[in-house]
Amino acid sequence: MPEKTDYMESDVIDLRQIFEVLKKWQRVIMIITLLAVFTSAIMSYFVMDPVYEAKSMLLVTMPAANQQSVNLQNQNNLESVINTMSRLPLMTMNTYVSQLTSDTMYQRVVDRLKLDEQGYTAKNLAGMVKAEVAKDSNIIQLKVQHTDPRLATDVTNALGEEYLKYLSERNQQQMTRSTDFLQEQKAETDKKLNELLEQYRVFNANAQSVEYLQKQFASVTDDLNKYQTSVDMANMEARQLEAGVSSLNAKLASTPETVTVNKASQDGTGTFASEEMNPVYISLAEKLNEKEAELAEKTASLNAMNATIERLRLQLESLQSTLSAKQIVQQQMQNEITRLEATQNMLAEKITQTQIAKSMDMGETSINIASPALVPANPVKPNKQMNIAVALVLGLMVAVGLVFVLEFMDNTIKSPDDVQKHLGLAVVGSIPVYNGSGNKTGRGFFRVRKA
């Protein structure tokens, strides 16, 4: 007897074995697949409710006031704050979508359509609504799915309209706050300007006002110039007098004080010599005295004028110092008045612009309904053909997987090949099995053990 060979189960399954398994279990595969298809068809056509989808498109545009860019580098801080307060904030497309799909908007729709009477809440609407931005555009696509096409359409249109109202209300609130802020700033500016104007009036009405000091400064300057001119002329005259005095002194020094005069005697008998005062000397002395008197008078007058000039100079310096300080204060007050007037005019202009913007429907300006929703005629769910196709594929996959699992778990011997496969023994023959009526019902096997 041949020796029994060791049995080693191979992990490799060839295509023929796969097809044999599929052929063996083909009825099971067909039944499971058809059952899946039939179940999917029943669910799609008779069980699942049809879902309708209503669509609308919202076109987003930016208001002109928001499109203006503000160069903050060329503006002061106050103007930057005013411009910020007097314009609407810029929002991105994602911001619009987030606001559109917020619980606040859902609740407004519920209240408007009175959906709470039908048992709907904001959370229920959240599961029905889908909003997204169309690629490379400023269009928001709004979609609402529901088994009732009319309700889906009403919710879509109501949501878009309520969002427009919400934007208008929010923008109106923003404009109201901006107007209140600007008016408060203007009132405060008006108050400061009025107080400063009153201070400026009192400042100029003072006895020591800038205008008075300027006139006094001009007057003192004129007096100083006149005295300076007089001093110059007096100095020249004094030098002339000094020159005259010097000349007279020189002449007087060279002129004899007396002269000898021959006179006849009283008896007429002869003459005699007599010394008398020189009339030239006397004339020169008189002229010298006059010149010296004039020079002394001129010198005294010159000293008096120099003292007056010194006093005027000191007075002029004091006036100049006081006037400079007053002018600085006056210039500061004028600059502040100019600044407050400019601020006042700017605030008045911004208040007017904000009130104009407030009177506009900024919700309609920033976003509008480009395409309202229409009642859908055909449902979008369920996709019957797709469901059946998916059920066919899934049923076939499940059936094939199941038969392979059953085949793997089946270790019974039903044919000579199973003996060779599972036991590794050669089959030399088979014995048919008959029942009592003589019919063959099966066969048995006998084997030869290897030596």
Backbone hydrogen bonds, N-H to C=O, Kabsch-Sander energy under -0.5 kcal/mol:
donor,donor_aa,acceptor,acceptor_aa,energy
3,E,450,K,-0.9
4,K,450,K,-1.1
8,M,6,D,-0.5
14,D,12,V,-0.5
18,I,14,D,-1.6
19,F,15,L,-2.8
20,E,16,R,-2.1
21,V,17,Q,-2.4
22,L,18,I,-2.5
23,K,19,F,-2.6
24,K,20,E,-2.4
25,W,21,V,-2.1
26,Q,23,K,-0.9
29,I,25,W,-2.5
30,M,26,Q,-2.6
31,I,27,R,-2.6
32,I,28,V,-2.6
33,T,29,I,-2.5
34,L,30,M,-2.7
35,L,31,I,-2.4
36,A,32,I,-2.2
37,V,33,T,-2.4
38,F,34,L,-2.9
39,T,35,L,-2.5
40,S,36,A,-2.4
41,A,37,V,-2.5
42,I,38,F,-2.5
43,M,39,T,-2.6
44,S,40,S,-2.6
45,Y,41,A,-2.7
46,F,42,I,-2.4
47,V,42,I,-1.2
47,V,43,M,-0.5
48,M,43,M,-3.6
51,V,381,K,-3.3
52,Y,146,H,-3.2
54,A,144,V,-2.8
56,S,142,L,-2.1
57,M,371,S,-1.9
58,L,140,I,-2.6
59,L,368,N,-2.9
60,V,58,L,-0.6
60,V,138,N,-2.6
61,T,59,L,-0.6
61,T,366,S,-2.7
66,N,63,P,-0.7
67,Q,63,P,-1.1
68,Q,64,A,-0.7
69,S,67,Q,-0.5
71,N,69,S,-0.6
72,L,70,V,-1.2
74,N,71,N,-1.2
75,Q,72,L,-1.2
80,S,76,N,-2.0
81,V,77,N,-2.4
82,I,78,L,-2.5
83,N,79,E,-2.7
84,T,80,S,-2.1
85,M,81,V,-2.4
86,S,82,I,-1.8
87,R,84,T,-0.8
96,Y,92,T,-1.8
97,V,93,M,-2.3
98,S,94,N,-2.5
99,Q,95,T,-2.4
100,L,96,Y,-2.6
101,T,97,V,-1.9
102,S,99,Q,-1.4
106,Y,102,S,-1.9
107,Q,103,D,-2.5
108,R,104,T,-1.9
109,V,105,M,-2.0
110,V,106,Y,-2.4
111,D,107,Q,-2.5
112,R,108,R,-2.3
113,L,109,V,-2.7
114,K,110,V,-0.8
115,L,110,V,-1.8
116,D,110,V,-0.6
117,E,114,K,-1.0
118,Q,115,L,-1.1
119,G,116,D,-1.1
120,Y,115,L,-2.3
125,L,121,T,-1.9
126,A,122,A,-1.7
127,G,123,K,-1.1
127,G,124,N,-0.5
128,M,124,N,-0.5
128,M,125,L,-1.1
129,V,125,L,-1.8
130,K,143,K,-2.6
132,E,141,Q,-1.9
134,A,139,I,-2.6
137,S,134,A,-1.1
140,I,58,L,-2.8
141,Q,132,E,-3.1
141,Q,139,I,-0.6
142,L,56,S,-2.9
142,L,140,I,-0.6
143,K,130,K,-3.0
143,K,141,Q,-0.5
144,V,54,A,-2.2
145,Q,128,M,-2.0
146,H,52,Y,-2.5
152,A,148,D,-2.3
153,T,149,P,-2.1
154,D,150,R,-2.6
155,V,151,L,-2.7
156,T,152,A,-2.1
157,N,153,T,-2.5
158,A,154,D,-2.7
159,L,155,V,-2.4
160,G,156,T,-1.9
161,E,157,N,-2.5
162,E,158,A,-2.8
163,Y,159,L,-1.9
164,L,160,G,-1.8
165,K,161,E,-2.2
166,Y,162,E,-2.6
167,L,163,Y,-2.5
168,S,164,L,-2.3
169,E,165,K,-2.8
170,R,166,Y,-2.7
171,N,167,L,-2.8
172,Q,168,S,-2.6
173,Q,169,E,-2.4
174,Q,170,R,-2.3
175,M,171,N,-2.9
176,T,172,Q,-2.5
177,R,173,Q,-2.6
178,S,174,Q,-2.4
179,T,175,M,-2.9
180,D,176,T,-2.7
181,F,177,R,-2.5
182,L,178,S,-2.8
183,Q,179,T,-2.7
184,E,180,D,-2.4
185,Q,181,F,-2.4
186,K,182,L,-2.5
187,A,183,Q,-2.6
188,E,184,E,-2.3
189,T,185,Q,-2.4
190,D,186,K,-3.2
191,K,187,A,-2.2
192,K,188,E,-2.3
193,L,189,T,-2.8
194,N,190,D,-2.6
195,E,191,K,-2.3
196,L,192,K,-2.4
197,L,193,L,-2.6
198,E,194,N,-2.1
199,Q,195,E,-2.2
200,Y,196,L,-2.4
201,R,197,L,-2.2
202,V,198,E,-2.6
203,F,199,Q,-2.5
204,N,200,Y,-2.1
205,A,201,R,-1.8
206,N,202,V,-0.7
206,N,203,F,-0.6
209,S,206,N,-1.4
213,L,209,S,-2.7
214,Q,210,V,-2.6
215,K,211,E,-2.1
216,Q,212,Y,-2.8
217,F,213,L,-2.9
218,A,214,Q,-2.5
219,S,215,K,-2.5
220,V,216,Q,-2.8
221,T,217,F,-2.3
222,D,218,A,-2.3
223,D,219,S,-2.6
224,L,220,V,-2.8
225,N,221,T,-2.5
226,K,222,D,-2.6
227,Y,223,D,-3.0
228,Q,224,L,-2.5
229,T,225,N,-2.2
230,S,226,K,-2.7
231,V,227,Y,-2.9
232,D,228,Q,-2.2
233,M,229,T,-2.4
234,A,230,S,-2.9
235,N,231,V,-2.9
236,M,232,D,-2.0
237,E,233,M,-2.6
238,A,234,A,-2.9
239,R,235,N,-2.5
240,Q,236,M,-2.0
241,L,237,E,-2.7
242,E,238,A,-2.8
243,A,239,R,-2.3
244,G,240,Q,-2.4
245,V,241,L,-3.1
246,S,242,E,-2.5
247,S,243,A,-2.4
248,L,244,G,-2.7
249,N,245,V,-2.7
250,A,246,S,-2.2
251,K,247,S,-2.4
252,L,248,L,-3.4
253,A,249,N,-2.2
254,S,250,A,-1.4
255,T,251,K,-0.7
255,T,252,L,-0.6
259,V,276,E,-3.4
261,V,274,S,-4.6
263,K,272,F,-3.8
265,S,270,G,-3.8
268,G,265,S,-1.1
272,F,263,K,-3.4
274,S,261,V,-2.6
276,E,259,V,-3.4
278,N,257,E,-3.1
282,I,278,N,-2.5
283,S,279,P,-2.4
284,L,280,V,-3.0
285,A,281,Y,-2.6
286,E,282,I,-2.1
287,K,283,S,-2.5
288,L,284,L,-2.6
289,N,285,A,-2.4
290,E,286,E,-2.4
291,K,287,K,-2.7
292,E,288,L,-2.8
293,A,289,N,-2.3
294,E,290,E,-2.7
295,L,291,K,-2.9
296,A,292,E,-2.5
297,E,293,A,-2.6
298,K,294,E,-3.0
299,T,295,L,-2.7
300,A,296,A,-2.5
301,S,297,E,-2.5
302,L,298,K,-2.7
303,N,299,T,-2.4
304,A,300,A,-2.3
305,M,301,S,-2.6
306,N,302,L,-2.5
307,A,303,N,-2.3
308,T,304,A,-2.3
309,I,305,M,-2.9
310,E,306,N,-2.4
311,R,307,A,-2.3
312,L,308,T,-2.8
313,R,309,I,-2.6
314,L,310,E,-2.3
315,Q,311,R,-2.5
316,L,312,L,-2.8
317,E,313,R,-2.6
318,S,314,L,-2.3
319,L,315,Q,-2.7
320,Q,316,L,-2.8
321,S,317,E,-2.5
322,T,318,S,-2.6
323,L,319,L,-3.3
324,S,320,Q,-2.5
325,A,321,S,-2.0
326,K,322,T,-2.5
327,Q,323,L,-2.9
328,I,324,S,-2.2
329,V,325,A,-2.1
330,Q,326,K,-2.9
331,Q,327,Q,-2.9
332,Q,328,I,-2.5
333,M,329,V,-2.4
334,Q,330,Q,-2.6
335,N,331,Q,-2.8
336,E,332,Q,-2.5
337,I,333,M,-2.5
338,T,334,Q,-2.7
339,R,335,N,-2.6
340,L,336,E,-2.7
341,E,337,I,-2.6
342,A,338,T,-2.4
343,T,339,R,-2.7
344,Q,340,L,-2.7
345,N,341,E,-2.5
346,M,342,A,-2.4
347,L,343,T,-2.8
348,A,344,Q,-2.3
349,E,345,N,-2.2
350,K,346,M,-2.7
351,I,347,L,-2.5
352,T,348,A,-2.0
353,Q,349,E,-2.5
354,T,350,K,-2.9
355,Q,351,I,-2.5
356,I,352,T,-2.2
357,A,353,Q,-2.6
358,K,354,T,-2.4
359,S,355,Q,-1.8
360,M,356,I,-0.7
360,M,357,A,-0.6
362,M,360,M,-1.4
365,T,361,D,-1.5
366,S,362,M,-2.0
367,I,363,G,-1.9
368,N,59,L,-2.3
370,A,57,M,-1.8
370,A,368,N,-0.8
371,S,57,M,-1.9
380,V,51,V,-2.9
381,K,51,V,-1.7
384,K,382,P,-1.2
387,N,383,N,-3.0
388,I,384,K,-2.6
389,A,385,Q,-2.4
390,V,386,M,-2.7
391,A,387,N,-2.6
392,L,388,I,-2.5
393,V,389,A,-2.2
394,L,390,V,-3.1
395,G,391,A,-3.0
396,L,392,L,-2.3
397,M,393,V,-2.5
398,V,394,L,-2.9
399,A,395,G,-2.7
400,V,396,L,-2.6
401,G,397,M,-2.5
402,L,398,V,-2.6
403,V,399,A,-2.5
404,F,400,V,-2.0
405,V,401,G,-1.8
406,L,402,L,-2.6
407,E,403,V,-2.6
408,F,404,F,-2.0
409,M,405,V,-2.1
410,D,406,L,-1.2
411,N,409,M,-0.8
414,K,412,T,-0.6
418,D,415,S,-0.7
419,V,415,S,-1.4
420,Q,416,P,-2.0
421,K,417,D,-2.7
422,H,418,D,-3.2
423,L,419,V,-2.2
424,G,419,V,-1.0
424,G,420,Q,-0.6
425,L,419,V,-0.9
428,V,426,A,-0.5
428,V,446,F,-1.1
429,G,446,F,-0.9
431,I,444,G,-2.7
433,V,442,G,-4.2
435,N,439,N,-2.4
438,G,435,N,-1.6
441,T,433,V,-4.1
442,G,433,V,-1.4
444,G,431,I,-4.2
446,F,429,G,-1.5
448,V,426,A,-1.0
449,R,447,R,-0.5
451,A,1,M,-1.0
